[in-house]
Amino acid sequence: MNATATQPRLKARYNNTIKAELAKQLGIDNTMQIPKLDKIVINMGVGRATQQPSLLEKAVEELTVIAGQKPIVTKAQTSIAAFKLREGQAIGTKVTLRGDRMWEFFDRLLAVAIPRIRDFRGLPANSWDGRGNYTFGLNDQTVFPEINPDRVEAQRGMDITIVTTATTNEAGKALLDAFGFPFKKGVDADAQRPRKRSRHAQRGPVKTAKK
């Protein structure tokens, strides 16, 4: 049996075509230096869980369905009196995807979830960390068809970080571009240029529609 037959679709595409194209495009001779996906981290903050723990339970349930893997609960590292937040209090949930689960989620993200965003004009092209890793935000979990909108109790946003083995933003972007990642282009991209006073990636959430 062909080994690629059991591989996730985008993983097979990377191994069969994209890898060689990137080596040529980036002028890389050592195959070990060709950028690839390393992991995808999905973080869902639930600040109101400090007052209503059931919200966190629902967030964990929904993120499990979205990712296909049980997430962990994140806790506050410091106390903030103004927000009635104590150190160690549960404030969100996070999951890290690797291997085939990562590839399968990446495929669903590109082919299904992102196209369901209302009035979509592309994702910010500048949300890089300087080391080839890209982060963007979604503000509605129902763009994932695994979530039944009739059972959604509250709209929940999330940050998605795509971690690559690239060492520069340019190489990381070349990798995502090869998969057809929908970055903003033209006038929309110019409007999203990062401010010079900040070294951090812009992570503005993308508007989505409830189904």
Rosetta blueprint (number, residue, H / E / L):
1 M L
2 N L
3 A H
4 T H
5 A H
6 T H
7 Q L
8 P L
9 R H
10 L H
11 K H
12 A H
13 R H
14 Y H
15 N H
16 N H
17 T H
18 I H
19 K H
20 A H
21 E H
22 L H
23 A H
24 K H
25 Q H
26 L H
27 G L
28 I L
29 D L
30 N L
31 T H
32 M H
33 Q H
34 I L
35 P L
36 K L
37 L E
38 D E
39 K E
40 I E
41 V E
42 I E
43 N E
44 M E
45 G E
46 V L
47 G H
48 R H
49 A H
50 T H
51 Q L
52 Q L
53 P H
54 S H
55 L H
56 L H
57 E H
58 K H
59 A H
60 V H
61 E H
62 E H
63 L H
64 T H
65 V H
66 I H
67 A H
68 G L
69 Q L
70 K L
71 P L
72 I E
73 V E
74 T E
75 K E
76 A L
77 Q L
78 T L
79 S L
80 I E
81 A H
82 A H
83 F H
84 K L
85 L E
86 R L
87 E L
88 G L
89 Q L
90 A E
91 I E
92 G E
93 T E
94 K E
95 V E
96 T E
97 L E
98 R L
99 G H
100 D H
101 R H
102 M H
103 W H
104 E H
105 F H
106 F H
107 D H
108 R H
109 L H
110 L H
111 A H
112 V H
113 A H
114 I H
115 P H
116 R H
117 I L
118 R L
119 D L
120 F L
121 R L
122 G L
123 L E
124 P L
125 A L
126 N L
127 S L
128 W E
129 D L
130 G L
131 R L
132 G L
133 N L
134 Y E
135 T E
136 F E
137 G E
138 L E
139 N L
140 D L
141 Q H
142 T H
143 V H
144 F L
145 P L
146 E L
147 I L
148 N L
149 P H
150 D H
151 R H
152 V L
153 E L
154 A L
155 Q L
156 R L
157 G L
158 M E
159 D E
160 I E
161 T E
162 I E
163 V E
164 T E
165 T L
166 A L
167 T L
168 T L
169 N H
170 E H
171 A H
172 G H
173 K H
174 A H
175 L H
176 L H
177 D H
178 A H
179 F L
180 G L
181 F L
182 P L
183 F E
184 K L
185 K L
186 G H
187 V H
188 D H
189 A H
190 D H
191 A H
192 Q L
193 R L
194 P L
195 R L
196 K L
197 R L
198 S L
199 R L
200 H L
201 A L
202 Q L
203 R L
204 G L
205 P E
206 V E
207 K L
208 T L
209 A L
210 K L
211 K L
